[in-house]
């Protein structure tokens, strides 16, 4: 459930991606490769029956969130519907079955997934001539997908061939995790950046704080 600061239900307006579809939650998890891998991990660790129960509950919970909450602005729907709500719903399903183990298991999975993606990115930008385009892509994606038009507060300082530097000062991930009563999930999204960019061979990633506990999420990518 999503709640406002005084504990009452908070309506989050759905658009085309939300309330107009029936039983979308189960289909989302079934098609998403990342969540397929998480299900396999749960099945190995806790058994197939438990994994099935987690995913059945998560699918129903995701449907409920899509239908019930009706005030998600159009510019943040991609982040909310594809990333935030699915993780919140899955976390609820995991908590119902494995209790306090839910968060550390989810953290473990996110770390493994992020590091796997990082290796693929590292191989790509290690090809001759790819480092420059990679820096341009970091700047472009950051501005377009994590800028003001996508519901983020952002201050850009530099976008050159050697450095991309910006701050996120307002973040839908912080907002909607908090509204959903799952502030403990905020860091799982922030940590994904570290797992993805923290060990690249030719680009360094620097960060001093996040909005979870600080005043900003700062991003600095530098060519080594």
C-alpha positions as CSV (number, residue, x, y, z in Angstrom):
1,X,0.0,0.0,0.0
2,X,1.1,3.6,-0.6
3,X,0.5,6.0,2.2
4,X,1.0,9.7,2.7
5,X,2.7,11.2,5.7
6,X,-0.3,10.9,8.0
7,X,-1.0,7.3,7.2
8,X,-4.0,7.6,4.9
9,X,-4.2,6.0,1.5
10,X,-2.6,8.1,-1.2
11,X,-4.1,7.9,-4.7
12,X,-1.6,7.7,-7.5
13,X,-3.2,8.4,-10.9
14,X,-2.5,5.8,-13.5
15,X,-2.4,6.4,-17.2
16,X,-2.2,4.1,-20.2
17,X,0.4,2.0,-18.5
18,X,-1.6,1.6,-15.4
19,X,-5.3,1.2,-14.7
20,X,-6.5,0.3,-18.2
21,X,-5.0,-3.2,-18.2
22,X,-6.3,-6.3,-16.6
23,X,-4.0,-8.8,-14.7
24,X,-0.9,-7.0,-16.0
25,X,1.2,-7.7,-12.9
26,X,1.7,-11.5,-13.5
27,X,2.5,-10.9,-17.2
28,X,5.1,-8.3,-16.2
29,X,7.0,-10.6,-14.0
30,X,6.7,-13.5,-16.4
31,X,8.3,-11.5,-19.3
32,X,11.0,-9.7,-17.3
33,X,14.3,-11.6,-17.4
34,X,15.6,-10.0,-14.2
35,X,12.6,-11.2,-12.2
36,X,12.7,-14.6,-13.8
37,X,16.3,-14.9,-12.4
38,X,15.1,-13.8,-9.0
39,X,12.4,-16.4,-9.1
40,X,15.0,-19.1,-9.9
41,X,17.1,-17.8,-7.0
42,X,14.2,-18.1,-4.6
43,X,13.3,-21.5,-5.9
44,X,16.8,-22.8,-5.3
45,X,17.1,-21.3,-1.9
46,X,13.5,-21.8,-0.5
47,X,11.8,-24.2,-2.9
48,X,9.6,-23.9,-6.0
49,X,6.3,-23.7,-4.1
50,X,7.4,-20.7,-2.1
51,X,8.8,-19.0,-5.2
52,X,5.5,-19.5,-6.9
53,X,3.6,-18.1,-3.9
54,X,5.8,-15.0,-3.9
55,X,5.3,-14.3,-7.5
56,X,1.6,-14.9,-7.4
57,X,1.2,-12.4,-4.5
58,X,3.6,-9.9,-6.2
59,X,1.6,-10.1,-9.5
60,X,-1.7,-9.4,-7.6
61,X,-0.1,-6.7,-5.6
62,X,1.3,-5.0,-8.7
63,X,-2.2,-5.1,-10.3
64,X,-3.7,-3.6,-7.2
65,X,-1.1,-0.8,-7.3
66,X,-1.7,-0.1,-11.0
67,X,-5.5,0.1,-10.5
68,X,-5.9,1.7,-7.1
69,X,-3.4,4.5,-7.2
70,X,-4.4,7.1,-9.7
71,X,-2.1,10.2,-9.6
72,X,1.2,9.2,-11.1
73,X,2.2,12.1,-13.5
74,X,2.8,11.0,-17.1
75,X,6.4,12.1,-17.1
76,X,7.4,9.6,-14.3
77,X,5.2,6.7,-15.3
78,X,8.0,4.8,-17.0
79,X,10.1,4.8,-13.8
80,X,7.1,4.1,-11.5
81,X,5.4,1.4,-13.5
82,X,8.5,-0.4,-14.8
83,X,10.8,-0.2,-11.8
84,X,9.4,1.2,-8.6
85,X,6.0,-0.5,-8.2
86,X,7.3,-3.9,-9.4
87,X,10.1,-3.9,-6.9
88,X,7.8,-2.7,-4.1
89,X,5.2,-5.4,-5.0
90,X,7.9,-8.1,-5.2
91,X,9.3,-7.0,-1.8
92,X,5.9,-7.3,-0.3
93,X,5.5,-10.8,-1.6
94,X,9.0,-11.8,-0.4
95,X,8.3,-10.3,3.1
96,X,5.1,-12.3,3.3
97,X,7.0,-15.6,2.7
98,X,10.5,-15.1,4.1
99,X,10.0,-12.2,6.5
100,X,13.2,-10.3,7.5
101,X,15.2,-12.2,4.9
102,X,13.4,-10.4,2.1
103,X,15.6,-7.3,2.0
104,X,19.0,-8.9,2.2
105,X,18.0,-11.5,-0.4
106,X,16.7,-8.7,-2.7
107,X,19.9,-6.7,-2.1
108,X,22.0,-9.8,-2.9
109,X,20.1,-10.3,-6.2
110,X,20.4,-6.6,-7.2
111,X,24.1,-6.6,-6.5
112,X,24.7,-9.8,-8.6
113,X,22.5,-8.4,-11.5
114,X,24.2,-5.0,-11.4
115,X,27.7,-6.5,-11.5
116,X,26.7,-8.8,-14.4
117,X,25.4,-5.8,-16.4
118,X,28.6,-3.9,-15.5
119,X,30.8,-6.6,-17.1
120,X,28.8,-6.3,-20.3
121,X,29.1,-2.5,-20.3
122,X,32.8,-2.7,-19.6
123,X,33.4,-5.1,-22.5
124,X,31.5,-2.7,-24.8
125,X,33.3,0.5,-23.9
126,X,36.7,-1.4,-24.0
127,X,36.4,-1.7,-27.8
128,X,38.6,0.8,-29.7
129,X,36.8,4.0,-30.3
130,X,33.9,3.3,-27.9
131,X,35.0,5.4,-24.9
132,X,34.1,8.8,-26.5
133,X,30.6,7.6,-27.5
134,X,30.1,6.1,-24.1
135,X,30.7,9.4,-22.4
136,X,28.3,11.1,-24.7
137,X,25.7,8.4,-24.0
138,X,26.1,8.9,-20.3
139,X,25.4,12.6,-20.7
140,X,22.5,12.1,-23.1
141,X,20.8,9.4,-21.1
142,X,21.2,11.3,-17.8
143,X,19.6,14.4,-19.2
144,X,16.8,12.7,-21.0
145,X,15.8,9.9,-18.7
146,X,16.8,11.4,-15.3
147,X,16.2,15.1,-15.9
148,X,13.4,17.6,-15.3
149,X,11.2,16.3,-18.1
150,X,11.3,12.9,-16.5
151,X,10.3,14.2,-13.0
152,X,13.8,14.6,-11.5
153,X,15.4,17.7,-10.1
154,X,18.8,17.9,-11.8
155,X,21.7,20.3,-12.0
156,X,24.3,19.6,-14.7
157,X,27.8,20.8,-14.3
158,X,29.8,19.3,-17.1
159,X,29.3,17.1,-20.2
160,X,32.7,16.8,-22.0
161,X,34.7,14.0,-23.5
162,X,36.6,13.6,-20.2
163,X,33.9,14.2,-17.6
164,X,30.2,14.0,-17.0
165,X,29.1,15.6,-13.8
166,X,25.6,16.3,-12.4
167,X,23.5,16.2,-9.2
168,X,20.0,14.7,-8.7
169,X,18.2,17.0,-6.2
170,X,14.7,15.5,-6.4
171,X,14.0,11.9,-7.2
172,X,10.8,9.9,-8.0
173,X,12.4,6.8,-6.6
174,X,12.7,8.4,-3.1
175,X,9.2,9.9,-3.4
176,X,7.4,6.7,-4.4
177,X,9.3,4.3,-2.2
178,X,8.4,6.6,0.7
179,X,4.7,6.9,-0.4
180,X,4.5,3.1,-0.6
181,X,5.9,2.7,2.9
182,X,9.1,1.1,1.7
183,X,11.8,3.7,2.4
184,X,14.1,0.8,3.1
185,X,14.1,0.1,-0.7
186,X,15.5,3.5,-1.7
187,X,19.1,2.5,-1.3
188,X,18.6,-0.6,-3.5
189,X,18.0,1.7,-6.5
190,X,21.0,4.0,-5.5
191,X,23.3,1.0,-5.0
192,X,22.5,-0.2,-8.6
193,X,24.6,2.8,-9.9
194,X,27.6,1.6,-7.9
195,X,27.3,-2.0,-9.0
196,X,26.8,-0.9,-12.6
197,X,29.5,1.9,-12.9
198,X,31.8,1.4,-9.9
199,X,34.2,-1.1,-11.5
200,X,34.6,0.0,-15.1
201,X,38.0,-0.3,-16.6
202,X,38.2,3.0,-18.5
203,X,35.7,5.2,-16.6
204,X,35.6,6.0,-13.0
205,X,32.3,6.7,-11.1
206,X,32.4,9.0,-8.1
207,X,29.6,9.7,-5.5
208,X,29.7,11.3,-2.1
209,X,26.1,11.1,-1.0
210,X,22.5,10.1,-2.0
211,X,19.1,11.6,-1.4
212,X,18.2,8.7,0.9
213,X,20.2,10.4,3.7
214,X,21.7,13.5,2.1
215,X,20.7,16.5,0.0
216,X,21.5,15.1,-3.4
217,X,22.7,12.1,-5.4
218,X,25.9,13.3,-7.1
219,X,27.2,11.6,-10.2
220,X,30.7,12.1,-11.7
221,X,31.9,9.9,-14.6
222,X,35.6,10.5,-15.6
223,X,37.8,9.0,-18.2
224,X,40.7,7.2,-16.6
